[in-house]
Amino acid sequence: MVKRFLVLLLSLCFCFVHTGLATAGVKIVIDKSTNQLQYFNNEILQKTFPIATGKSPLLTPEGNFTVVLKVINPYYSRNGGIPGGSPQNPLGYRWLGLSVGGGSIYGIHGTNNPSSIGTYASAGCIRMYNKDVSWLFDHTPVGTPVKIIHSVATPVPEQPKPLPKPQPVTVVLGDSTIEVNEPAGTSPDGAPILPLRTIFETLGYTIGWDNFNRTILITRGIEHITIAYASGQVTTRQNTFICPELKLVHGTMHAPLSFWQRALPLMQINWDDGQRIVTFSEKVTSE
């Protein structure tokens, strides 16, 4: 009995020592002023990762914390809930919860918005690229100390300049005229982006929606045009092309001038920048 007790006691001691060794050399330093996470092992810098932190300086807390929780494919509880592992999950595929808030409020996690990395974008958590947080997850034991600092004064963000409001455009389609008072922006060449349904219906086309294939269907007689919503692929009787500049504004799809010129090859489409008039007319073919 005494021997069995000694074996149990030695086993428990080994577990405590092993846990201590696992966390003794690992340390994480997060600098909000540079949006970088540094990973140290035995005081030697091993890795530096780009991150995103709070939209304002007070959102991401500063101080000394520890990793108290690790979760693979965390569940996102807001917006009706998003399952763990979903590409739409804002938490990405890994969560390292910090001791502030008990481990479920503030954490280091992945993201479904990689373009936000390097910026001030979060509600307080620390975002990383999914591949980076996966490495960190595998190399960071529970109990690892995490220090969050702001090494330099917070610069005053420059206020974004308001974009100029798009000017009205007149669209002439044979005997019909349409006034587009609020175009959905402009293409790089300055030409307006025009509403799909309004123009096609004025030209006598019928527009439908295939919900199963997520495709816009446009028909007039033997003319058939399909637009894949997700990819922007446009298919006509004459050709197939990709139009990435398609824009959904207030529930209405808008298309740049290049789309109309390729989707309607039998029409002459001209843009008068000075008069701000787009003219659709039948092409004249010589015999």
MOJODA-V401047 format. One record per residue. N is the residue number from 1. RES is the residue in three letters. PHI is phi in degrees with one decimal (* if undefined). Layout:
n,res,phi
N,RES,PHI
N,RES,PHI
This chain:
n,res,phi
1,MET,*
2,VAL,-63.5
3,LYS,-63.2
4,ARG,-64.4
5,PHE,-64.7
6,LEU,-64.6
7,VAL,-62.8
8,LEU,-63.0
9,LEU,-64.0
10,LEU,-64.6
11,SER,-65.5
12,LEU,-64.6
13,CYS,-61.3
14,PHE,-61.6
15,CYS,-62.7
16,PHE,-64.9
17,VAL,-63.7
18,HIS,-62.1
19,THR,-63.9
20,GLY,-64.0
21,LEU,-65.6
22,ALA,-65.0
23,THR,-102.7
24,ALA,-61.3
25,GLY,-95.0
26,VAL,-98.4
27,LYS,-149.5
28,ILE,-121.9
29,VAL,-121.8
30,ILE,-113.8
31,ASP,-109.9
32,LYS,-69.9
33,SER,-72.8
34,THR,-111.0
35,ASN,51.1
36,GLN,-133.4
37,LEU,-114.4
38,GLN,-109.2
39,TYR,-110.4
40,PHE,-110.9
41,ASN,-134.7
42,ASN,53.9
43,GLU,67.1
44,ILE,-105.1
45,LEU,-68.0
46,GLN,-99.6
47,LYS,-144.2
48,THR,-129.5
49,PHE,-120.6
50,PRO,-75.9
51,ILE,-140.5
52,ALA,-121.5
53,THR,-124.2
54,GLY,-59.0
55,LYS,-60.9
56,SER,-128.1
57,PRO,-57.6
58,LEU,-81.6
59,LEU,-70.6
60,THR,-93.9
61,PRO,-66.9
62,GLU,-109.3
63,GLY,140.0
64,ASN,-106.7
65,PHE,-133.6
66,THR,-136.7
67,VAL,-79.7
68,VAL,-115.2
69,LEU,-151.4
70,LYS,-129.6
71,VAL,-133.4
72,ILE,-91.5
73,ASN,52.5
74,PRO,-65.8
75,TYR,-83.0
76,TYR,-103.0
77,SER,-88.1
78,ARG,-85.8
79,ASN,53.4
80,GLY,84.7
81,GLY,91.1
82,ILE,-129.0
83,PRO,-61.3
84,GLY,-65.4
85,GLY,88.5
86,SER,-73.4
87,PRO,-60.9
88,GLN,-87.1
89,ASN,-74.1
90,PRO,-65.5
91,LEU,-89.9
92,GLY,68.2
93,TYR,-112.2
94,ARG,-143.9
95,TRP,-136.9
96,LEU,-116.9
97,GLY,-78.6
98,LEU,-97.2
99,SER,-64.3
100,VAL,-69.2
101,GLY,83.6
102,GLY,85.2
103,GLY,101.9
104,SER,-112.8
105,ILE,-105.5
106,TYR,-113.1
107,GLY,-158.1
108,ILE,-99.7
109,HIS,-148.3
110,GLY,-80.4
111,THR,-157.9
112,ASN,-101.2
113,ASN,-129.2
114,PRO,-61.3
115,SER,-67.6
116,SER,-81.5
117,ILE,-64.5
118,GLY,95.2
119,THR,-118.8
120,TYR,-100.7
121,ALA,-134.8
122,SER,-92.6
123,ALA,-87.1
124,GLY,143.7
125,CYS,-75.5
126,ILE,-106.5
127,ARG,-92.5
128,MET,-137.1
129,TYR,-60.1
130,ASN,-58.0
131,LYS,-66.5
132,ASP,-71.8
133,VAL,-70.1
134,SER,-64.8
135,TRP,-63.5
136,LEU,-61.9
137,PHE,-58.4
138,ASP,-71.2
139,HIS,-112.3
140,THR,-123.3
141,PRO,-73.9
142,VAL,-60.4
143,GLY,102.7
144,THR,-63.9
145,PRO,-71.9
146,VAL,-129.4
147,LYS,-111.0
148,ILE,-110.8
149,ILE,-130.6
150,HIS,-133.4
151,SER,-75.6
152,VAL,-130.8
153,ALA,-62.1
154,THR,-70.7
155,PRO,-70.1
156,VAL,-74.2
157,PRO,-65.2
158,GLU,-72.6
159,GLN,-69.1
160,PRO,-64.7
161,LYS,-76.8
162,PRO,-63.4
163,LEU,-71.2
164,PRO,-63.0
165,LYS,-71.0
166,PRO,-57.9
167,GLN,-82.3
168,PRO,-57.9
169,VAL,-131.5
170,THR,-101.4
171,VAL,-113.4
172,VAL,-104.7
173,LEU,-123.3
174,GLY,63.7
175,ASP,-87.9
176,SER,-104.5
177,THR,-129.4
178,ILE,-120.4
179,GLU,-101.3
180,VAL,-98.5
181,ASN,-76.0
182,GLU,-132.6
183,PRO,-61.2
184,ALA,-84.0
185,GLY,87.6
186,THR,-135.7
187,SER,-78.4
188,PRO,-55.5
189,ASP,-84.4
190,GLY,91.1
191,ALA,-73.2
192,PRO,-74.9
193,ILE,-99.6
194,LEU,-109.0
195,PRO,-68.3
196,LEU,-67.3
197,ARG,-61.9
198,THR,-57.7
199,ILE,-73.2
200,PHE,-62.7
201,GLU,-68.0
202,THR,-65.5
203,LEU,-81.8
204,GLY,93.0
205,TYR,-87.9
206,THR,-108.1
207,ILE,-115.0
208,GLY,-132.2
209,TRP,-134.9
210,ASP,-95.7
211,ASN,-67.1
212,PHE,-64.4
213,ASN,-94.8
214,ARG,52.1
215,THR,-132.7
216,ILE,-86.1
217,LEU,-113.0
218,ILE,-125.5
219,THR,-136.8
220,ARG,-156.1
221,GLY,62.7
222,ILE,-88.5
223,GLU,-81.6
224,HIS,-132.8
225,ILE,-128.4
226,THR,-121.0
227,ILE,-128.5
228,ALA,-76.9
229,TYR,-62.3
230,ALA,-72.7
231,SER,-96.6
232,GLY,76.0
233,GLN,-75.9
234,VAL,-112.7
235,THR,-124.7
236,THR,-120.7
237,ARG,-67.1
238,GLN,-94.5
239,ASN,-159.1
240,THR,-132.0
241,PHE,-153.5
242,ILE,-105.1
243,CYS,-124.4
244,PRO,-70.5
245,GLU,-84.0
246,LEU,-60.7
247,LYS,-131.7
248,LEU,-98.9
249,VAL,-126.7
250,HIS,51.4
251,GLY,79.4
252,THR,-120.7
253,MET,-76.5
254,HIS,-120.8
255,ALA,-136.1
256,PRO,-76.1
257,LEU,-60.5
258,SER,-61.9
259,PHE,-63.8
260,TRP,-63.2
261,GLN,-66.4
262,ARG,-89.0
263,ALA,-76.5
264,LEU,-122.5
265,PRO,-65.6
266,LEU,-88.4
267,MET,-115.1
268,GLN,-93.1
269,ILE,-121.4
270,ASN,-123.6
271,TRP,-120.1
272,ASP,-101.3
273,ASP,-64.7
274,GLY,-64.5
275,GLN,-87.6
276,ARG,56.6
277,ILE,-128.1
278,VAL,-105.4
279,THR,-115.0
280,PHE,-105.8
281,SER,-145.7
282,GLU,-66.6
283,LYS,-69.1
284,VAL,-93.3
285,THR,-106.9
286,SER,-91.9
287,GLU,-89.6
